[in-house]
Amino acid sequence: MTNDSLRAAGNFQLSDSGEVLKLYSEVEERCLDFLMRDSLRPFVPQYHGLVTRGEHCYIRLDDLLRGLRKPVIMDCKMGVRTFQEEELIKARTKASLRTDMYQKMVKTDPSALSAEEHAQRAVTKLRYLQWRDKTSSTSTLGFRIEGIMMADGSVQRDFRKILTLAKATEVLLYFSGSHVDILKAYHSRLLALSEALKSSLFFRTHEVIGSSLLFVHDHSGNASIWMIDFGKTTPVPDTSELQHDVPWSEGSREDGYLIGLTSLIASLGQAISVAPGSSRTAVEQR
């Protein structure tokens, strides 16, 4: 279903029948069960129920890479924040310190840390997540590129400086090899997703946090995009519906998912317009 090189391999296994087994999460399982009955079903991996292996329970999902030869994969984390509002509340009442996340911040930007944080050589997880969102395209574009795996298996993760639409377009051209047909396939898929989201009961009634769009293609031109990772996606109260296209303020539960989707569609449009063999006019008319 997804690429273990971009994720924690221990959370995934392959079944004998070729399905991907993802370590069980009650939150994610509930989302997938709902999505199988929603207009978004064509955009998520098919969910086949649960299976137990040894001491662990797994979610059974279609392998999204099946049939692709030497797939090229990109993981885009969607939305204007990647932490739940519940994490804010928990952080204010009981926050554990993380030395590993302190080290990541020190390596990237030591000036972002306070004197107290340097002294204790640790930060809370929420502090790290907020810093990561604020200093990445999560805050500027509503999505951020988490990682890319090329056909040769090489993985790239350092996209923190990709803060503008122009820079994101450069990455999309690199990722696609500037193949206009692949870019157009991705563009069409996102436009179709945008339409499906408008009629989705799931989308209207869920706060979508930490979810990704997985871009996959191979040299033959097979290309698609899938919504994945719903472990932090939770329903809002029965009386609420989210807009998904407005900035977040604490208590609103808005996630900005559509802000990121709009940015991605625009960036792909730009990439198509400059890719060899494309027609700028045709793109501008869409």
C-alpha positions in Angstrom: 0.0 0.0 0.0 2.8 2.4 0.8 6.6 2.6 0.8 8.3 1.2 3.8 11.5 3.2 3.0 9.5 6.4 3.7 8.0 5.0 6.9 8.6 2.9 10.0 9.0 -0.6 8.5 7.9 -2.2 11.7 4.3 -0.9 11.3 3.8 -2.7 8.0 3.9 -6.3 6.7 3.0 -8.0 3.5 0.4 -10.8 3.6 0.6 -14.0 1.6 -2.2 -12.7 -0.7 -0.3 -9.5 -1.5 -2.1 -7.1 0.8 -0.3 -4.6 3.0 -0.9 -5.2 6.8 -0.7 -2.0 8.8 -0.4 -2.1 12.6 -3.9 -1.7 14.1 -5.1 1.7 15.1 -8.7 2.0 16.4 -9.0 5.6 15.1 -7.7 4.6 11.6 -9.8 1.5 11.4 -13.0 3.5 12.1 -12.0 6.0 9.4 -11.4 3.3 6.8 -14.6 1.6 7.6 -16.5 4.9 7.1 -14.6 5.7 3.9 -15.6 2.4 2.3 -19.2 3.8 2.3 -18.3 7.3 1.3 -17.7 9.2 -2.0 -14.0 9.2 -1.2 -13.8 5.4 -1.5 -12.0 5.5 -4.9 -9.3 7.7 -3.4 -8.3 5.5 -0.5 -6.8 2.0 -0.4 -9.4 -0.7 -0.2 -9.9 -1.9 3.4 -10.3 -5.6 3.9 -10.8 -5.9 7.6 -8.5 -7.0 10.4 -6.1 -9.9 10.9 -4.0 -11.0 13.8 -0.4 -12.1 13.5 1.2 -13.3 16.7 0.5 -10.7 19.4 -0.4 -7.9 17.0 -3.5 -6.9 15.1 -3.2 -5.4 11.6 -5.4 -3.5 9.2 -5.6 -5.2 5.8 -5.2 -2.8 2.8 -4.6 -3.0 -0.9 -1.0 -2.7 -2.0 -1.0 0.6 -3.9 2.2 -0.3 -5.6 1.0 -3.5 -7.1 1.7 -3.7 -10.8 4.2 -0.8 -10.8 7.7 -1.5 -11.9 10.4 0.5 -10.0 7.8 2.9 -8.6 8.5 6.5 -7.8 6.8 7.7 -4.7 6.1 11.0 -3.0 4.4 11.5 0.4 2.7 14.9 0.9 1.4 15.7 4.4 -1.8 17.6 4.1 -3.2 20.6 6.1 -1.9 23.7 7.9 -1.1 21.7 11.1 0.0 18.2 11.9 -1.0 18.1 15.6 -4.4 17.6 17.2 -6.0 20.1 19.4 -6.1 17.4 22.1 -2.3 17.4 22.0 -2.3 21.1 22.9 -4.4 20.3 26.0 -2.2 17.4 27.0 0.9 19.4 26.6 -0.3 22.0 29.0 -1.1 19.5 31.7 1.5 16.8 31.2 4.3 17.1 28.8 7.2 14.7 28.6 10.6 16.0 27.3 12.2 14.4 24.2 15.9 14.6 23.7 15.6 13.1 20.2 13.4 15.9 19.0 15.7 18.4 20.6 18.6 17.0 18.6 16.6 17.3 15.3 15.9 21.0 16.1 19.6 21.6 17.0 20.8 20.0 13.8 18.4 22.2 11.7 18.2 25.5 13.5 19.8 25.9 17.0 18.7 29.5 17.1 15.0 28.3 17.2 15.6 26.9 20.7 15.3 28.9 24.0 18.1 29.0 26.6 16.0 26.8 28.8 15.6 24.2 26.1 19.3 24.2 25.4 19.9 23.8 29.1 17.6 20.8 29.5 18.7 19.5 26.0 15.1 18.4 25.4 11.8 19.7 24.0 8.2 18.5 24.2 6.8 16.6 21.2 4.2 19.4 20.7 7.0 22.1 20.7 8.7 20.1 18.0 5.6 19.6 15.9 4.6 23.2 16.1 8.2 24.3 15.1 8.2 21.9 12.2 4.8 23.1 10.9 5.8 26.8 11.3 9.1 26.4 9.5 7.8 24.3 6.5 5.3 24.7 3.7 2.7 23.3 6.1 2.2 26.9 7.2 2.8 28.6 3.8 1.1 26.2 1.4 -1.0 23.9 3.5 1.0 20.8 2.6 4.6 19.6 2.9 6.6 17.0 1.1 7.7 14.4 3.7 9.8 12.3 1.4 10.4 11.0 -2.1 11.7 7.6 -3.3 13.1 7.5 -6.8 13.1 4.5 -9.1 16.6 3.5 -8.0 15.4 3.2 -4.4 17.1 6.4 -3.2 15.1 8.3 -0.6 15.1 12.1 0.0 13.6 13.7 3.0 15.1 17.2 3.3 12.4 19.5 1.9 12.1 21.9 4.8 13.2 24.8 2.7 10.4 24.3 0.1 8.2 27.2 1.3 6.8 28.7 -2.0 4.7 27.4 -4.9 7.6 28.0 -7.3 9.9 25.7 -5.2 7.2 23.1 -4.9 6.8 23.1 -8.6 10.5 22.5 -9.0 10.2 19.4 -6.8 7.2 18.1 -8.8 9.2 18.5 -12.0 12.1 16.6 -10.5 9.8 13.9 -9.0 8.0 13.3 -12.3 11.0 13.6 -14.5 9.2 16.5 -16.2 7.0 13.9 -18.0 4.0 15.9 -19.0 1.7 12.9 -19.2 2.5 11.9 -15.6 2.0 15.5 -14.4 -1.4 15.7 -16.2 -2.5 12.4 -14.7 -1.7 13.7 -11.2 -3.4 17.0 -12.0 -6.6 15.2 -13.2 -6.6 12.9 -10.2 -6.4 15.9 -7.8 -9.2 17.7 -9.6 -11.3 14.5 -9.3 -10.5 14.3 -5.6 -11.5 17.9 -5.1 -14.9 17.1 -6.6 -15.3 14.0 -4.4 -14.5 16.0 -1.3 -17.4 18.3 -2.0 -19.9 15.5 -1.6 -18.1 13.6 1.1 -19.9 13.2 4.4 -16.7 11.8 5.9 -14.8 15.0 4.9 -17.4 17.4 6.2 -17.5 15.7 9.6 -13.9 14.8 10.3 -10.8 16.8 11.4 -8.2 15.4 9.0 -4.8 15.7 10.8 -1.5 14.1 9.8 -3.0 12.5 6.7 -1.0 12.3 3.5 -1.5 12.2 -0.3 0.6 9.4 -1.7 1.8 10.1 -5.3 2.9 6.9 -7.2 4.0 6.4 -10.8 6.4 4.3 -12.8 8.3 4.7 -16.1 5.4 3.4 -18.2 3.3 6.4 -17.2 1.0 4.6 -14.7 0.3 7.3 -12.1 -2.2 7.8 -9.2 -2.7 9.6 -5.9 -4.2 8.1 -2.8 -5.3 9.4 0.6 -3.6 7.6 3.4 -2.8 7.7 7.1 -5.9 8.4 9.2 -4.5 7.7 12.6 -5.1 11.3 13.8 -8.3 11.9 11.9 -11.3 12.2 14.3 -15.0 13.1 14.0 -16.2 16.5 15.0 -19.2 16.9 17.3 -22.5 16.0 15.6 -23.6 19.6 15.3 -20.4 20.7 13.5 -19.1 20.6 9.9 -15.7 21.8 8.9 -14.8 24.1 6.0 -11.2 22.8 5.6 -10.3 26.0 3.6 -9.8 28.5 6.4 -6.8 29.2 8.7 -6.8 27.3 12.0 -7.5 29.0 15.3 -7.5 27.0 18.5 -10.9 25.5 19.2 -12.0 25.7 15.5 -10.7 22.3 14.7 -10.1 23.5 11.1 -7.3 21.6 9.4 -6.7 23.5 6.2 -6.8 20.4 4.0 -8.3 22.2 1.1 -5.7 25.0 1.3 -3.1 22.4 0.7 -5.1 20.7 -2.1 -5.5 24.0 -3.9 -1.8 24.7 -3.6 -0.9 21.3 -5.0 -3.3 21.7 -7.9 -1.8 25.1 -8.7 1.7 23.8 -8.4 1.0 20.9 -10.8 -0.6 23.3 -13.2 2.6 25.3 -13.2 4.7 22.2 -13.7 2.6 21.1 -16.7 2.9 24.5 -18.3 6.7 24.4 -18.3 7.2 20.7 -18.9 8.6 19.7 -22.4 5.8 19.0 -24.9 3.1 20.8 -23.0 0.8 23.6 -24.1 0.6 26.5 -21.7 -2.6 27.7 -23.2 -4.3 24.3 -22.7 -3.4 24.3 -19.0 -4.5 27.9 -18.4 -7.9 27.1 -19.9 -8.6 24.2 -17.6 
